Amino acid sequence: MAWRGKYIGWYRLLKEEYGDLVPTLTENEVMENVSSEDVLVVPHSQTEKSIPKLFFKLTDDKITVGVVYDSKKMIDHLLNIWKEYHDKDRTLLFAKLSELDPRYETRLYKVPRDTGKPEILRNYVASRMDETLLKRVIDEADALRRGGRQEIGNASVYVQPQNPVIHFIEVKTPLNPEEFKHALRDMKPIIELLMNIKTQREIIKERLSKPAKKKNLYKEFVEILNEARRKDLITAERRRELNQKWRQHEEDREELVEELNRMVNPTE
């Protein structure tokens, strides 16, 4: 187990850069999460969500760090980025990917169930990844998992089910703390976007809560509007105008509440 201790210092650097994105692990916990294949897979506290995992691997002269999707649940979670709710996040995700230099890669591995040894199947420059290409990677991963008869070339071939693993983004850097931290900073906004993708349940829950939020905001608006009228800060005619503005301009509602609040409570 002692050889796993080489990851402790590097994990501390990861924690410094990523803060609450990664858990606070003791030295023993770091070593416990290093696999027999000599890879540190970082656990996460959001057990209710199948978010991707961070990993890094040390060799004699390099460190590889990245984000891995290694289960169907994780890939299903990634697919939520195509829901309308995440339109802006999806656009931002591919914009951030396009800013990366060519060292950053997106890889698809297949893991035969008889050997358990990953074999690289596809390798792309991450900055060239777009919606169409990522969907193609996900579809291929799904085909690997299902196995069965597949059209390969002009022949129908039976393919054994295999475990797909997607390295959404990975990069190799020299064993240099500053270069390692620079890579972490490059990837951080992408990792944040991936980890903050909401589940279908979260999306539904948030949508269901919106009517209540609107109702509560209107109640607050009416109360503060009446208070402004009682204090003679606005005329009856102005009160009617503001109420009409609330009904006609939904985008201005929060600003209206804040404006009235400053009027009624000028010291806040």
C-alpha positions in Angstrom: 0.0 0.0 0.0 2.9 2.3 0.6 3.5 2.9 -3.1 0.1 4.5 -3.3 1.4 7.4 -1.1 3.0 9.0 -4.2 -0.5 10.4 -4.9 -1.0 12.3 -1.6 0.9 15.5 -2.6 -0.7 15.6 -6.0 -4.2 15.2 -4.5 -3.5 18.1 -2.2 -2.7 20.3 -5.3 -6.0 19.1 -6.8 -7.9 20.0 -3.7 -6.3 23.5 -3.6 -7.4 24.2 -7.2 -10.9 22.6 -7.0 -12.0 23.3 -3.5 -15.5 21.9 -2.9 -15.6 20.1 -6.2 -13.6 17.3 -4.6 -13.9 15.9 -1.1 -11.3 16.4 1.7 -9.5 13.1 2.0 -7.0 12.0 4.6 -3.8 10.5 3.5 -5.2 7.0 4.1 -8.3 7.8 2.1 -6.3 9.0 -0.8 -4.3 5.7 -0.9 -7.5 3.6 -0.5 -8.8 5.2 -3.7 -5.7 4.2 -5.8 -6.6 1.2 -7.8 -4.4 -1.9 -8.4 -3.9 -0.5 -11.9 -2.2 2.5 -10.3 -4.9 5.1 -10.9 -6.4 7.5 -8.4 -10.1 7.7 -8.9 -11.5 10.6 -6.8 -14.7 9.8 -5.0 -17.5 12.3 -4.8 -20.1 13.2 -2.1 -23.1 13.5 -4.5 -24.0 9.9 -4.2 -27.5 10.5 -5.4 -26.2 11.7 -8.8 -24.2 9.7 -11.3 -21.8 12.5 -12.0 -18.4 11.7 -13.7 -15.3 10.9 -11.7 -12.0 12.7 -11.7 -8.9 10.6 -12.1 -5.2 10.9 -12.4 -2.3 8.4 -13.1 1.3 8.9 -12.3 4.2 7.4 -14.3 7.9 8.0 -14.0 7.8 11.3 -16.0 4.1 12.1 -16.6 0.9 12.7 -14.9 -2.4 12.1 -16.7 -5.5 13.8 -15.3 -9.1 13.8 -16.6 -12.8 13.1 -16.3 -14.1 9.6 -16.8 -17.6 8.2 -17.5 -17.4 4.5 -16.7 -21.1 3.4 -16.2 -24.4 3.6 -18.1 -25.8 5.7 -15.3 -23.1 8.3 -15.7 -23.5 8.4 -19.5 -27.3 8.7 -19.0 -26.6 11.7 -16.7 -24.5 13.3 -19.4 -27.3 13.0 -21.9 -29.4 15.4 -19.8 -27.2 18.2 -21.2 -29.3 17.9 -24.4 -32.5 18.7 -22.6 -33.9 22.2 -23.3 -33.3 23.1 -19.6 -29.5 23.0 -20.3 -29.4 24.7 -23.7 -27.2 27.5 -22.4 -24.9 25.1 -20.4 -24.5 22.9 -23.6 -23.5 25.9 -25.7 -21.0 27.0 -23.0 -19.6 23.5 -22.6 -18.6 23.2 -26.3 -17.3 26.8 -26.2 -15.0 26.0 -23.3 -13.9 22.8 -25.0 -13.0 24.8 -28.1 -10.6 27.0 -26.1 -8.4 24.0 -25.1 -5.1 23.4 -26.8 -4.5 20.2 -28.8 -3.0 18.3 -25.8 -6.4 17.8 -24.4 -8.2 14.7 -25.7 -11.5 12.9 -25.6 -11.2 9.1 -25.7 -13.4 6.1 -26.0 -12.2 2.8 -24.5 -13.6 -0.7 -24.7 -13.1 -3.1 -21.9 -13.6 -6.7 -22.9 -15.3 -8.6 -20.1 -13.0 -11.6 -20.3 -9.7 -9.6 -19.9 -10.9 -6.4 -18.1 -8.1 -4.5 -19.8 -9.0 -1.2 -21.5 -8.4 -0.9 -25.2 -8.5 2.5 -26.9 -11.1 2.6 -29.6 -11.5 6.3 -30.5 -9.3 9.3 -29.9 -10.2 12.9 -30.6 -8.8 16.4 -30.0 -11.1 17.7 -27.3 -11.3 21.3 -28.8 -12.8 19.8 -31.9 -15.6 18.1 -30.1 -19.1 19.2 -31.0 -22.6 18.0 -30.4 -22.7 15.6 -33.3 -19.3 14.1 -32.5 -20.1 13.6 -28.8 -23.4 12.0 -29.6 -21.6 9.6 -32.0 -19.2 8.7 -29.2 -22.1 8.0 -26.8 -24.0 6.0 -29.4 -20.9 3.9 -30.0 -20.4 3.4 -26.2 -24.1 2.2 -26.0 -23.5 -0.3 -28.9 -20.4 -1.7 -27.2 -22.4 -2.2 -24.0 -25.3 -4.0 -25.8 -23.2 -6.2 -28.1 -25.1 -8.5 -30.4 -25.2 -8.5 -34.1 -23.8 -5.4 -35.7 -23.1 -4.2 -39.2 -19.3 -3.9 -39.6 -18.3 -3.0 -43.1 -20.6 -5.1 -45.3 -21.0 -8.0 -42.9 -23.3 -8.8 -40.0 -21.0 -9.8 -37.1 -21.8 -10.9 -33.6 -20.0 -8.8 -31.0 -19.6 -9.7 -27.4 -20.9 -7.1 -24.9 -18.1 -4.9 -23.6 -17.8 -2.2 -21.0 -17.3 1.2 -22.6 -15.4 3.9 -20.8 -15.4 7.6 -22.0 -12.6 9.9 -21.0 -14.5 13.1 -21.7 -11.3 15.1 -21.3 -7.8 14.1 -20.4 -4.3 15.6 -20.6 -0.8 14.5 -19.9 1.6 16.9 -18.2 5.2 16.6 -16.9 5.6 15.8 -13.3 5.7 19.5 -12.5 3.3 21.0 -9.9 2.8 24.3 -11.8 2.1 22.6 -15.1 -0.3 20.2 -13.3 -2.1 23.1 -11.7 -2.3 24.9 -15.0 -4.0 21.9 -16.6 -6.4 21.7 -13.7 -7.4 25.4 -14.2 -7.9 24.8 -17.9 -10.3 21.9 -17.2 -12.1 23.4 -14.2 -14.9 25.3 -15.9 -15.7 22.2 -18.0 -15.7 19.9 -15.0 -18.0 22.3 -13.1 -20.5 22.2 -16.0 -20.4 18.4 -16.2 -20.9 18.0 -12.5 -23.7 20.5 -12.4 -25.8 18.9 -15.0 -29.2 18.3 -13.3 -31.0 14.9 -13.3 -34.4 14.6 -14.8 -35.9 14.5 -11.3 -34.1 17.8 -10.4 -35.3 19.5 -13.6 -38.9 18.4 -12.9 -38.7 19.5 -9.3 -37.4 22.9 -10.2 -40.1 23.4 -12.9 -42.8 22.5 -10.4 -41.4 25.0 -7.9 -41.6 27.9 -10.3 -45.4 28.6 -9.9 -44.9 28.8 -6.1 -41.9 31.1 -6.6 -44.0 33.4 -8.8 -46.9 33.4 -6.4 -44.6 34.2 -3.4 -42.9 37.0 -5.3 -46.2 38.6 -6.2 -47.4 38.4 -2.6 -44.2 40.2 -1.6 -44.7 42.7 -4.3 -48.3 43.5 -3.3 -47.3 43.9 0.4 -44.5 46.3 -0.3 -46.6 48.1 -2.9 -49.3 48.6 -0.2 -46.8 49.8 2.3 -45.4 52.3 -0.1 -48.9 53.7 -0.6 -49.6 53.8 3.1 -46.5 55.8 3.7 -47.6 58.1 0.9 -44.4 57.3 -1.1 -46.5 56.7 -4.2 -49.9 58.0 -5.4 -52.9 55.7 -6.0 -52.4 56.3 -9.7 -48.7 55.3 -9.5 -49.7 52.2 -7.5 -52.1 51.1 -10.3 -49.3 51.8 -12.9 -46.8 49.6 -11.0 -49.3 46.8 -10.6 -50.1 47.0 -14.4 -46.4 46.9 -15.2 -46.0 43.8 -13.0 -48.7 42.0 -15.0 -47.4 43.1 -18.4 -43.6 42.8 -18.0 -42.6 39.5 -16.4 -38.9 40.1 -17.0 -39.0 43.3 -14.8 -40.7 41.8 -11.7 -37.7 41.2 -9.5 -36.4 44.6 -10.3 -39.7 46.1 -9.4 -39.6 44.4 -6.0 -36.1 45.6 -5.3 -36.9 49.2 -6.4 -39.9 49.4 -4.1 -38.0 47.8 -1.2 -35.3 50.6 -1.6 -38.0 53.2 -1.5 -39.8 51.8 1.6 -36.5 50.8 3.4 -33.9 53.4 2.2 -31.3 52.3 4.9 -31.2 48.6 3.8 
